[in-house]
Each structure stands twice: as C-alpha cells, then as structure tokens.
C-alpha cells in the first residue's frame, strides 16, 4: 500500500531539497505535485485541499525562512501534517472490561470473519489474553462454520447457538465468558451488501443488549473513496469506536486510510497486512507517515524482531561476530532468525535510506532454502572451518543437497565478504 503515492511524494521532496531557499514559486510547484499524488491515491478532494493549504502556510512561515536547511524543514512539515491527517496518536483497544466486549461490524465481503480470527489470535499471542469468539452471523451461508473452522485452526473457543436470535446469542455468550474467565468477547455480526434498516436494527439491538466496549467497523481498503460513505453510514446509526482496514497488502492506492480519520473522526485501530492469520498490525499514524515518505519504520522492525528472534541465540551470534569467530553455523542461525521475521523484501521496506531499486528486489524463498540445504549438507567441522572446503568436499556437498558447485562457491564468497565487513566494523572502520 502507498507505494505509488510514496514514490511521487519522495520525488517532490527531492526537488525541494535541491532548492537553496524556499519561495512561494517553488513551494507552489512542489505542492502541485503533492496534490496530484494525493488525488491519484484516491484521497478525498476536501482532505487534499485542506492538507495542501496547511503545508503551504507552514512552509512559507518565518521558521522555515530562517532555517539553514529549508528542504529538511519542509519534509518535517509534510511528515507532521501526514501524521495529523492519519490521527496523530495510536488509538488503543479497550482493555478494562471484565470481560471486554468487542463487536465487529461491516459489509459483506470486507473480511470481517477472518479479521475477527486475526484479532483473537493477536490478543492471545501478544496480550496474553483469553478471547472467546461469538458466532452471530446467522444469515450468510456457512458463516458459522467458517468461524468454527477458524477457531479450530487457532485453538480458540467459538460460542454458537446455531440460527438463534443474534441478540440472545450475544447475551448468553457474555454470561458464558464471565463464568469461564474469558478476558475478551469478540462478536462476529452479520453483514449485508449495503447498509439497510434491517441490518442496523439488529446491530443496534445487540449494542443495547450487551453494551460493547468497542464497536469496530471492518472495512475493505480497496473500497476507495466509497469507504467514507460506508463509515458515515454505520457511524450515523452506531457509536463506532474504531475502524480496521483490511487488504492493505493488495493493489490499493491507500486514499481511504488518509481520509477516514479526518472526515469521520473514527480512528483506525488495526490494519490487515497479509492473508495470514497473524497478518494484523496495530495502526501507528507516525510510523505509517514515515513509511509513505520513504523514511522507513525501524520501530515496527524492532517489534517484529522481538516477537520472533531468540534473544539468547542472537546475543551468542553477536558476541561471536565481535570476537571474529563467525562461522557458517552462525551464518545459518542468523539466516533462520531473519526468515522468522517474514519476507526479506518486506523488511527492506522498513529500513530507512534503502534505494528504491533494492526495495523492489524480489527474493525467492527457494534461494534461502538452497543456502540452508548447502550448509546442512556440510559436516559440523566444515561449517566451523569453511577454509577446508576444497573441490572434493564441494562435490560431496553438491550431491548431498542437489545444488551445483557454482552455488556453493557463491555462498562461500558471500560469507567471506560478510566476514571482511564485520572485521572492518569491529576495527571502527566503515565498509564503504
């Protein structure tokens, strides 16, 4: 998401950085490009107009005029305005209930049932909470079965009373959760192809009956500008506390995310970043703004690392690197740790200063698997002493992993280059 918008904004930023000083003329030129980029990304035109006026006004202010680096000052203004547009601060999920009751609403096809499973998994894994899923979509064929299958995959209980009245099911589920020590009740409600009176009456009745702490609207980010109409339609009838944007990993221009908070005052709380069941992230306005402007997202990368990397193993590898004892076993260990963090191209996009060409590199997961197979085909002695790998040994390894000797040579060359780079870093020299 935001890739095209990010590229366009970064082009405008590079232009302004090239100017010795900021004038009304060059600001107008750059903001014109930014305006077009935002409109093409499907951002609401009212939001674009206000955003551009704010950027212009601040960029032509006294503070920028006196700045030694007006280009950098302009980037800061642009980032601050983007953060403001996206909602300023992260909107936390309600946690004080006993149990906390979350009601998920949305149109059919928005990904509501899958999202409720992702949210339950997140609450269990990251918050160490005990969630209960509640099947209240009694109309869509197989909706209850879909939720039960999700619950089975995740090992999370699903409360269901079949095709009974959703209001009654909700009340019974909350009572059941209290009796059995659940921290969260997540209610999967019915959707429609469009907002209608019957749907809203049912959702209002559930709301009145169980008084949920959060009413979260699940909305497909591919909806574009119509997302605003959907949110306003639900928000007029229900007291929405937040939105969850799904399918942000798809071919979406991202305008909905940039318009929602400003036009509806409904905060985005979570974003769906992949089809996998762990593909749900909290929404941080500042982190999203820095990603859009090509500044990376180091905090998200650190969090991903903390979630999956074995700290003791990482420290052991780091100490061996510092001591200059890094071998192919350490290399394999580091490779496995990186693999846990997800696709390499996704990680590159979180790093600041990575050239666009590098960010667009597609890393074939098979290549990583081949490296692993080569190293695992070596004896423990060979991994610890790669200098002993002469032709006869390479031939044996090649047969063992079914990879050509050429690939083994390439791996050894890369490993040696990495060792040289580490030695330079250890001696306080930069490897470039």
ROTORVEX-275560 format. One record per residue (C-alpha): chain; y, z, x; residue in three letters. Coordinates in steps of 0.5 Angstrom, whole numbers, plus 500, padded with zeros to 3 digits. Example, Ala and Ser with C-alpha at 12.3 -4.5 7.8 and 13.67 -1.06 7.14 Angstrom:
<pts>
+---+-----+-----+-----+-----+
! c !  yy !  zz !  xx !   r !
+---+-----+-----+-----+-----+
! A ! 491 ! 516 ! 525 ! ALA !
! A ! 498 ! 514 ! 527 ! SER !
+---+-----+-----+-----+-----+
</pts>
This chain:
<pts>
+---+-----+-----+-----+-----+
! c !  yy !  zz !  xx !   r !
+---+-----+-----+-----+-----+
! A ! 500 ! 500 ! 500 ! UNK !
! A ! 507 ! 499 ! 502 ! UNK !
! A ! 505 ! 494 ! 508 ! UNK !
! A ! 509 ! 488 ! 506 ! UNK !
! A ! 515 ! 493 ! 504 ! UNK !
! A ! 514 ! 497 ! 511 ! UNK !
! A ! 515 ! 490 ! 515 ! UNK !
! A ! 521 ! 488 ! 511 ! UNK !
! A ! 525 ! 495 ! 512 ! UNK !
! A ! 523 ! 495 ! 519 ! UNK !
! A ! 526 ! 488 ! 520 ! UNK !
! A ! 532 ! 490 ! 517 ! UNK !
! A ! 532 ! 497 ! 521 ! UNK !
! A ! 531 ! 493 ! 528 ! UNK !
! A ! 537 ! 489 ! 526 ! UNK !
! A ! 542 ! 495 ! 525 ! UNK !
! A ! 539 ! 498 ! 532 ! UNK !
! A ! 542 ! 492 ! 535 ! UNK !
! A ! 549 ! 493 ! 533 ! UNK !
! A ! 553 ! 496 ! 538 ! UNK !
! A ! 557 ! 499 ! 532 ! UNK !
! A ! 556 ! 499 ! 524 ! UNK !
! A ! 561 ! 496 ! 520 ! UNK !
! A ! 562 ! 494 ! 513 ! UNK !
! A ! 560 ! 487 ! 514 ! UNK !
! A ! 553 ! 488 ! 518 ! UNK !
! A ! 551 ! 494 ! 513 ! UNK !
! A ! 552 ! 489 ! 507 ! UNK !
! A ! 548 ! 484 ! 511 ! UNK !
! A ! 542 ! 489 ! 512 ! UNK !
! A ! 543 ! 493 ! 505 ! UNK !
! A ! 542 ! 486 ! 502 ! UNK !
! A ! 535 ! 485 ! 506 ! UNK !
! A ! 533 ! 492 ! 504 ! UNK !
! A ! 535 ! 491 ! 496 ! UNK !
! A ! 531 ! 484 ! 496 ! UNK !
! A ! 525 ! 488 ! 500 ! UNK !
! A ! 525 ! 494 ! 494 ! UNK !
! A ! 526 ! 489 ! 489 ! UNK !
! A ! 520 ! 485 ! 491 ! UNK !
! A ! 516 ! 491 ! 492 ! UNK !
! A ! 517 ! 492 ! 484 ! UNK !
! A ! 521 ! 498 ! 485 ! UNK !
! A ! 525 ! 499 ! 478 ! UNK !
! A ! 532 ! 495 ! 479 ! UNK !
! A ! 536 ! 501 ! 477 ! UNK !
! A ! 533 ! 505 ! 482 ! UNK !
! A ! 534 ! 500 ! 487 ! UNK !
! A ! 542 ! 499 ! 485 ! UNK !
! A ! 543 ! 507 ! 486 ! UNK !
! A ! 539 ! 507 ! 492 ! UNK !
! A ! 543 ! 502 ! 496 ! UNK !
! A ! 549 ! 505 ! 494 ! UNK !
! A ! 547 ! 512 ! 497 ! UNK !
! A ! 545 ! 508 ! 503 ! UNK !
! A ! 551 ! 504 ! 504 ! UNK !
! A ! 556 ! 510 ! 502 ! UNK !
! A ! 553 ! 515 ! 507 ! UNK !
! A ! 552 ! 509 ! 513 ! UNK !
! A ! 560 ! 508 ! 512 ! UNK !
! A ! 561 ! 515 ! 513 ! UNK !
! A ! 565 ! 519 ! 518 ! UNK !
! A ! 559 ! 522 ! 521 ! UNK !
! A ! 556 ! 515 ! 523 ! UNK !
! A ! 562 ! 512 ! 525 ! UNK !
! A ! 563 ! 518 ! 530 ! UNK !
! A ! 555 ! 517 ! 532 ! UNK !
! A ! 553 ! 515 ! 539 ! UNK !
! A ! 547 ! 511 ! 536 ! UNK !
! A ! 549 ! 509 ! 529 ! UNK !
! A ! 543 ! 505 ! 529 ! UNK !
! A ! 539 ! 511 ! 529 ! UNK !
! A ! 543 ! 515 ! 524 ! UNK !
! A ! 542 ! 509 ! 519 ! UNK !
! A ! 535 ! 510 ! 520 ! UNK !
! A ! 536 ! 517 ! 519 ! UNK !
! A ! 540 ! 516 ! 512 ! UNK !
! A ! 535 ! 511 ! 510 ! UNK !
! A ! 529 ! 516 ! 511 ! UNK !
! A ! 533 ! 521 ! 508 ! UNK !
! A ! 534 ! 517 ! 502 ! UNK !
! A ! 527 ! 515 ! 501 ! UNK !
! A ! 524 ! 522 ! 501 ! UNK !
! A ! 529 ! 524 ! 496 ! UNK !
! A ! 527 ! 518 ! 492 ! UNK !
! A ! 520 ! 520 ! 492 ! UNK !
! A ! 521 ! 527 ! 490 ! UNK !
! A ! 524 ! 531 ! 496 ! UNK !
! A ! 518 ! 536 ! 497 ! UNK !
! A ! 511 ! 536 ! 496 ! UNK !
! A ! 509 ! 539 ! 488 ! UNK !
! A ! 504 ! 544 ! 489 ! UNK !
! A ! 498 ! 544 ! 484 ! UNK !
! A ! 498 ! 551 ! 480 ! UNK !
! A ! 493 ! 556 ! 482 ! UNK !
! A ! 495 ! 562 ! 479 ! UNK !
! A ! 491 ! 562 ! 473 ! UNK !
! A ! 484 ! 565 ! 471 ! UNK !
! A ! 481 ! 560 ! 471 ! UNK !
! A ! 487 ! 555 ! 472 ! UNK !
! A ! 486 ! 549 ! 467 ! UNK !
! A ! 488 ! 542 ! 469 ! UNK !
! A ! 488 ! 537 ! 463 ! UNK !
! A ! 488 ! 530 ! 466 ! UNK !
! A ! 490 ! 524 ! 461 ! UNK !
! A ! 491 ! 517 ! 462 ! UNK !
! A ! 490 ! 510 ! 459 ! UNK !
! A ! 483 ! 507 ! 459 ! UNK !
! A ! 482 ! 503 ! 466 ! UNK !
! A ! 486 ! 508 ! 470 ! UNK !
! A ! 481 ! 511 ! 474 ! UNK !
! A ! 481 ! 518 ! 470 ! UNK !
! A ! 474 ! 520 ! 470 ! UNK !
! A ! 473 ! 518 ! 478 ! UNK !
! A ! 479 ! 522 ! 479 ! UNK !
! A ! 477 ! 528 ! 476 ! UNK !
! A ! 471 ! 528 ! 480 ! UNK !
! A ! 475 ! 527 ! 486 ! UNK !
! A ! 480 ! 533 ! 485 ! UNK !
! A ! 474 ! 537 ! 483 ! UNK !
! A ! 471 ! 536 ! 490 ! UNK !
! A ! 478 ! 537 ! 493 ! UNK !
! A ! 478 ! 544 ! 490 ! UNK !
! A ! 471 ! 546 ! 492 ! UNK !
! A ! 472 ! 543 ! 499 ! UNK !
! A ! 479 ! 544 ! 501 ! UNK !
! A ! 481 ! 550 ! 497 ! UNK !
! A ! 474 ! 553 ! 497 ! UNK !
! A ! 475 ! 554 ! 489 ! UNK !
! A ! 469 ! 553 ! 484 ! UNK !
! A ! 471 ! 548 ! 479 ! UNK !
! A ! 468 ! 546 ! 472 ! UNK !
! A ! 468 ! 539 ! 469 ! UNK !
! A ! 469 ! 538 ! 462 ! UNK !
! A ! 467 ! 532 ! 458 ! UNK !
! A ! 472 ! 531 ! 452 ! UNK !
! A ! 472 ! 523 ! 452 ! UNK !
! A ! 467 ! 523 ! 446 ! UNK !
! A ! 469 ! 515 ! 444 ! UNK !
! A ! 468 ! 511 ! 451 ! UNK !
! A ! 461 ! 509 ! 451 ! UNK !
! A ! 458 ! 512 ! 457 ! UNK !
! A ! 464 ! 516 ! 459 ! UNK !
! A ! 460 ! 523 ! 458 ! UNK !
! A ! 454 ! 520 ! 462 ! UNK !
! A ! 459 ! 518 ! 467 ! UNK !
! A ! 462 ! 525 ! 468 ! UNK !
! A ! 455 ! 528 ! 468 ! UNK !
! A ! 453 ! 523 ! 474 ! UNK !
! A ! 459 ! 524 ! 478 ! UNK !
! A ! 458 ! 532 ! 477 ! UNK !
! A ! 450 ! 531 ! 479 ! UNK !
! A ! 453 ! 527 ! 486 ! UNK !
! A ! 458 ! 532 ! 487 ! UNK !
! A ! 454 ! 538 ! 485 ! UNK !
! A ! 459 ! 541 ! 481 ! UNK !
! A ! 457 ! 543 ! 473 ! UNK !
! A ! 459 ! 539 ! 467 ! UNK !
! A ! 460 ! 542 ! 461 ! UNK !
! A ! 459 ! 538 ! 455 ! UNK !
! A ! 457 ! 539 ! 447 ! UNK !
! A ! 456 ! 531 ! 446 ! UNK !
! A ! 460 ! 528 ! 441 ! UNK !
! A ! 463 ! 534 ! 438 ! UNK !
! A ! 470 ! 535 ! 437 ! UNK !
! A ! 474 ! 535 ! 443 ! UNK !
! A ! 479 ! 541 ! 441 ! UNK !
! A ! 473 ! 545 ! 440 ! UNK !
! A ! 469 ! 543 ! 447 ! UNK !
! A ! 475 ! 545 ! 451 ! UNK !
! A ! 476 ! 552 ! 448 ! UNK !
! A ! 468 ! 553 ! 449 ! UNK !
! A ! 469 ! 550 ! 456 ! UNK !
! A ! 475 ! 555 ! 458 ! UNK !
! A ! 471 ! 561 ! 455 ! UNK !
! A ! 465 ! 559 ! 459 ! UNK !
! A ! 469 ! 558 ! 465 ! UNK !
! A ! 472 ! 565 ! 464 ! UNK !
! A ! 465 ! 568 ! 463 ! UNK !
! A ! 462 ! 565 ! 469 ! UNK !
! A ! 467 ! 566 ! 474 ! UNK !
! A ! 470 ! 559 ! 475 ! UNK !
! A ! 477 ! 558 ! 478 ! UNK !
! A ! 479 ! 551 ! 475 ! UNK !
! A ! 477 ! 548 ! 469 ! UNK !
! A ! 478 ! 540 ! 469 ! UNK !
! A ! 478 ! 537 ! 462 ! UNK !
! A ! 477 ! 529 ! 462 ! UNK !
! A ! 480 ! 527 ! 456 ! UNK !
! A ! 480 ! 520 ! 452 ! UNK !
! A ! 484 ! 514 ! 454 ! UNK !
! A ! 486 ! 508 ! 450 ! UNK !
! A ! 488 ! 501 ! 452 ! UNK !
! A ! 495 ! 503 ! 450 ! UNK !
! A ! 499 ! 509 ! 447 ! UNK !
! A ! 498 ! 511 ! 440 ! UNK !
! A ! 499 ! 516 ! 435 ! UNK !
! A ! 491 ! 518 ! 434 ! UNK !
! A ! 490 ! 519 ! 442 ! UNK !
! A ! 497 ! 523 ! 442 ! UNK !
! A ! 495 ! 527 ! 436 ! UNK !
! A ! 488 ! 529 ! 440 ! UNK !
! A ! 491 ! 531 ! 446 ! UNK !
! A ! 497 ! 535 ! 443 ! UNK !
! A ! 491 ! 539 ! 439 ! UNK !
! A ! 488 ! 540 ! 446 ! UNK !
! A ! 494 ! 542 ! 449 ! UNK !
! A ! 496 ! 547 ! 443 ! UNK !
! A ! 489 ! 550 ! 443 ! UNK !
! A ! 487 ! 551 ! 451 ! UNK !
! A ! 495 ! 551 ! 454 ! UNK !
! A ! 493 ! 548 ! 460 ! UNK !
! A ! 497 ! 550 ! 466 ! UNK !
! A ! 497 ! 543 ! 469 ! UNK !
! A ! 497 ! 536 ! 465 ! UNK !
! A ! 496 ! 531 ! 470 ! UNK !
! A ! 497 ! 523 ! 468 ! UNK !
! A ! 493 ! 519 ! 472 ! UNK !
! A ! 496 ! 512 ! 473 ! UNK !
! A ! 494 ! 506 ! 476 ! UNK !
! A ! 499 ! 504 ! 481 ! UNK !
! A ! 497 ! 496 ! 480 ! UNK !
! A ! 501 ! 497 ! 473 ! UNK !
! A ! 507 ! 496 ! 477 ! UNK !
! A ! 514 ! 497 ! 473 ! UNK !
! A ! 510 ! 498 ! 467 ! UNK !
! A ! 508 ! 505 ! 470 ! UNK !
! A ! 515 ! 507 ! 468 ! UNK !
! A ! 513 ! 506 ! 461 ! UNK !
! A ! 507 ! 509 ! 461 ! UNK !
! A ! 509 ! 515 ! 464 ! UNK !
! A ! 515 ! 516 ! 459 ! UNK !
! A ! 510 ! 514 ! 453 ! UNK !
! A ! 506 ! 520 ! 455 ! UNK !
! A ! 512 ! 525 ! 457 ! UNK !
! A ! 515 ! 524 ! 450 ! UNK !
! A ! 509 ! 527 ! 447 ! UNK !
! A ! 506 ! 531 ! 452 ! UNK !
! A ! 509 ! 536 ! 457 ! UNK !
! A ! 507 ! 533 ! 463 ! UNK !
! A ! 507 ! 537 ! 470 ! UNK !
! A ! 505 ! 531 ! 475 ! UNK !
! A ! 502 ! 524 ! 476 ! UNK !
! A ! 496 ! 522 ! 480 ! UNK !
! A ! 497 ! 515 ! 483 ! UNK !
! A ! 490 ! 511 ! 483 ! UNK !
! A ! 488 ! 505 ! 487 ! UNK !
! A ! 494 ! 505 ! 493 ! UNK !
! A ! 489 ! 502 ! 497 ! UNK !
! A ! 489 ! 496 ! 493 ! UNK !
! A ! 493 ! 490 ! 494 ! UNK !
! A ! 499 ! 494 ! 490 ! UNK !
! A ! 507 ! 493 ! 492 ! UNK !
! A ! 508 ! 500 ! 491 ! UNK !
! A ! 514 ! 500 ! 487 ! UNK !
! A ! 511 ! 505 ! 482 ! UNK !
! A ! 511 ! 510 ! 487 ! UNK !
! A ! 518 ! 509 ! 489 ! UNK !
! A ! 521 ! 509 ! 482 ! UNK !
! A ! 517 ! 514 ! 478 ! UNK !
! A ! 520 ! 521 ! 480 ! UNK !
! A ! 527 ! 518 ! 480 ! UNK !
! A ! 526 ! 515 ! 473 ! UNK !
! A ! 522 ! 520 ! 469 ! UNK !
! A ! 522 ! 527 ! 474 ! UNK !
! A ! 515 ! 527 ! 473 ! UNK !
! A ! 512 ! 529 ! 481 ! UNK !
! A ! 507 ! 525 ! 484 ! UNK !
! A ! 502 ! 530 ! 486 ! UNK !
! A ! 496 ! 526 ! 489 ! UNK !
! A ! 494 ! 519 ! 491 ! UNK !
! A ! 488 ! 515 ! 491 ! UNK !
! A ! 487 ! 512 ! 498 ! UNK !
! A ! 480 ! 510 ! 497 ! UNK !
! A ! 474 ! 509 ! 492 ! UNK !
! A ! 470 ! 514 ! 496 ! UNK !
! A ! 469 ! 521 ! 492 ! UNK !
! A ! 473 ! 524 ! 498 ! UNK !
! A ! 479 ! 519 ! 497 ! UNK !
! A ! 484 ! 523 ! 494 ! UNK !
! A ! 490 ! 526 ! 498 ! UNK !
! A ! 496 ! 530 ! 496 ! UNK !
! A ! 503 ! 527 ! 496 ! UNK !
! A ! 508 ! 528 ! 501 ! UNK !
! A ! 514 ! 525 ! 500 ! UNK !
! A ! 517 ! 525 ! 507 ! UNK !
! A ! 510 ! 523 ! 510 ! UNK !
! A ! 510 ! 517 ! 505 ! UNK !
! A ! 517 ! 515 ! 507 ! UNK !
! A ! 516 ! 516 ! 515 ! UNK !
! A ! 510 ! 511 ! 514 ! UNK !
! A ! 514 ! 506 ! 510 ! UNK !
! A ! 519 ! 506 ! 516 ! UNK !
! A ! 513 ! 505 ! 521 ! UNK !
! A ! 514 ! 512 ! 524 ! UNK !
! A ! 507 ! 514 ! 523 ! UNK !
! A ! 504 ! 520 ! 520 ! UNK !
! A ! 502 ! 525 ! 525 ! UNK !
! A ! 501 ! 531 ! 520 ! UNK !
! A ! 496 ! 527 ! 516 ! UNK !
! A ! 492 ! 525 ! 522 ! UNK !
! A ! 492 ! 532 ! 525 ! UNK !
! A ! 490 ! 535 ! 518 ! UNK !
! A ! 484 ! 529 ! 518 ! UNK !
! A ! 482 ! 531 ! 525 ! UNK !
! A ! 482 ! 539 ! 523 ! UNK !
! A ! 478 ! 537 ! 517 ! UNK !
! A ! 472 ! 534 ! 521 ! UNK !
! A ! 472 ! 535 ! 528 ! UNK !
! A ! 468 ! 540 ! 531 ! UNK !
! A ! 473 ! 545 ! 535 ! UNK !
! A ! 469 ! 548 ! 540 ! UNK !
! A ! 466 ! 541 ! 542 ! UNK !
! A ! 473 ! 538 ! 542 ! UNK !
! A ! 475 ! 543 ! 547 ! UNK !
! A ! 469 ! 542 ! 551 ! UNK !
! A ! 470 ! 535 ! 552 ! UNK !
! A ! 478 ! 536 ! 553 ! UNK !
! A ! 476 ! 541 ! 559 ! UNK !
! A ! 471 ! 536 ! 562 ! UNK !
! A ! 476 ! 531 ! 562 ! UNK !
! A ! 482 ! 535 ! 565 ! UNK !
! A ! 476 ! 537 ! 570 ! UNK !
! A ! 475 ! 530 ! 572 ! UNK !
! A ! 468 ! 531 ! 569 ! UNK !
! A ! 468 ! 526 ! 563 ! UNK !
! A ! 461 ! 522 ! 563 ! UNK !
! A ! 458 ! 518 ! 558 ! UNK !
! A ! 455 ! 523 ! 554 ! UNK !
! A ! 462 ! 526 ! 553 ! UNK !
! A ! 465 ! 519 ! 551 ! UNK !
! A ! 459 ! 519 ! 546 ! UNK !
! A ! 461 ! 525 ! 543 ! UNK !
! A ! 468 ! 523 ! 543 ! UNK !
! A ! 466 ! 517 ! 539 ! UNK !
! A ! 462 ! 521 ! 534 ! UNK !
! A ! 468 ! 525 ! 532 ! UNK !
! A ! 473 ! 519 ! 532 ! UNK !
! A ! 468 ! 516 ! 527 ! UNK !
! A ! 468 ! 522 ! 522 ! UNK !
! A ! 476 ! 521 ! 521 ! UNK !
! A ! 475 ! 514 ! 518 ! UNK !
! A ! 476 ! 507 ! 520 ! UNK !
! A ! 480 ! 506 ! 526 ! UNK !
! A ! 485 ! 501 ! 523 ! UNK !
! A ! 487 ! 507 ! 518 ! UNK !
! A ! 488 ! 512 ! 524 ! UNK !
! A ! 492 ! 507 ! 528 ! UNK !
! A ! 497 ! 506 ! 522 ! UNK !
! A ! 498 ! 514 ! 522 ! UNK !
! A ! 501 ! 513 ! 529 ! UNK !
! A ! 508 ! 512 ! 531 ! UNK !
! A ! 510 ! 507 ! 535 ! UNK !
! A ! 504 ! 502 ! 535 ! UNK !
! A ! 505 ! 495 ! 535 ! UNK !
! A ! 504 ! 491 ! 528 ! UNK !
! A ! 499 ! 487 ! 531 ! UNK !
! A ! 495 ! 493 ! 533 ! UNK !
! A ! 495 ! 496 ! 526 ! UNK !
! A ! 493 ! 489 ! 523 ! UNK !
! A ! 487 ! 489 ! 528 ! UNK !
! A ! 480 ! 490 ! 524 ! UNK !
! A ! 475 ! 494 ! 527 ! UNK !
! A ! 468 ! 492 ! 526 ! UNK !
! A ! 464 ! 499 ! 524 ! UNK !
! A ! 458 ! 495 ! 527 ! UNK !
! A ! 462 ! 495 ! 534 ! UNK !
! A ! 462 ! 502 ! 534 ! UNK !
! A ! 455 ! 503 ! 532 ! UNK !
! A ! 453 ! 498 ! 538 ! UNK !
! A ! 456 ! 502 ! 543 ! UNK !
! A ! 453 ! 508 ! 540 ! UNK !
! A ! 446 ! 505 ! 541 ! UNK !
! A ! 447 ! 503 ! 548 ! UNK !
! A ! 449 ! 510 ! 550 ! UNK !
! A ! 443 ! 513 ! 546 ! UNK !
! A ! 438 ! 508 ! 550 ! UNK !
! A ! 440 ! 511 ! 557 ! UNK !
! A ! 437 ! 517 ! 560 ! UNK !
! A ! 440 ! 523 ! 560 ! UNK !
! A ! 441 ! 522 ! 567 ! UNK !
! A ! 444 ! 515 ! 567 ! UNK !
! A ! 449 ! 518 ! 561 ! UNK !
! A ! 451 ! 523 ! 566 ! UNK !
! A ! 451 ! 518 ! 572 ! UNK !
! A ! 453 ! 512 ! 570 ! UNK !
! A ! 454 ! 509 ! 577 ! UNK !
! A ! 447 ! 509 ! 578 ! UNK !
! A ! 446 ! 503 ! 573 ! UNK !
! A ! 444 ! 497 ! 577 ! UNK !
! A ! 441 ! 491 ! 574 ! UNK !
! A ! 434 ! 493 ! 573 ! UNK !
! A ! 436 ! 499 ! 569 ! UNK !
! A ! 441 ! 495 ! 565 ! UNK !
! A ! 435 ! 490 ! 563 ! UNK !
! A ! 431 ! 496 ! 560 ! UNK !
! A ! 437 ! 499 ! 556 ! UNK !
! A ! 439 ! 492 ! 554 ! UNK !
! A ! 431 ! 491 ! 551 ! UNK !
! A ! 432 ! 499 ! 548 ! UNK !
! A ! 438 ! 497 ! 544 ! UNK !
! A ! 437 ! 490 ! 543 ! UNK !
! A ! 444 ! 488 ! 546 ! UNK !
! A ! 446 ! 484 ! 551 ! UNK !
! A ! 447 ! 486 ! 558 ! UNK !
! A ! 454 ! 483 ! 558 ! UNK !
! A ! 456 ! 488 ! 552 ! UNK !
! A ! 453 ! 494 ! 557 ! UNK !
! A ! 458 ! 491 ! 563 ! UNK !
! A ! 464 ! 491 ! 558 ! UNK !
! A ! 462 ! 498 ! 556 ! UNK !
! A ! 462 ! 501 ! 563 ! UNK !
! A ! 468 ! 497 ! 565 ! UNK !
! A ! 472 ! 500 ! 559 ! UNK !
! A ! 469 ! 507 ! 561 ! UNK !
! A ! 472 ! 506 ! 568 ! UNK !
! A ! 478 ! 504 ! 565 ! UNK !
! A ! 479 ! 510 ! 561 ! UNK !
! A ! 477 ! 515 ! 567 ! UNK !
! A ! 482 ! 512 ! 571 ! UNK !
! A ! 487 ! 513 ! 566 ! UNK !
! A ! 485 ! 520 ! 565 ! UNK !
! A ! 486 ! 521 ! 572 ! UNK !
! A ! 493 ! 519 ! 572 ! UNK !
! A ! 495 ! 523 ! 566 ! UNK !
! A ! 492 ! 529 ! 570 ! UNK !
! A ! 496 ! 528 ! 576 ! UNK !
! A ! 502 ! 528 ! 572 ! UNK !
! A ! 503 ! 520 ! 572 ! UNK !
! A ! 504 ! 515 ! 566 ! UNK !
! A ! 498 ! 510 ! 566 ! UNK !
! A ! 504 ! 505 ! 564 ! UNK !
+---+-----+-----+-----+-----+
</pts>
